[in-house]
Amino acid sequence: MNTTELRQKDVAGLEAEVKALQKAHFGLRMQKATQQLNNTGTLRITRRAIARTKTILAEKKQAQ
């Protein structure tokens, strides 16, 4: 998801997005640990998506 799509969501939607991304990241980490993950670059992508979502969430919470 890019930033424009994230900025359109409300606080509850952003929190749900963070939880979903964290769950996906956990799954990827488990795949890496069991050597089932072919593309380890997806870990970086999900980690940055979590950070991006948390940043926008913090901005929205501060604005309230």
Buried (B, 14 or more C-beta within 10 A) or exposed (E): EEEEEBEEBEEEEBBEBBEEBBEBBEEBBEBBEEEEBEEEEBBEEBBEBBEBBBEBBEEBEEEE
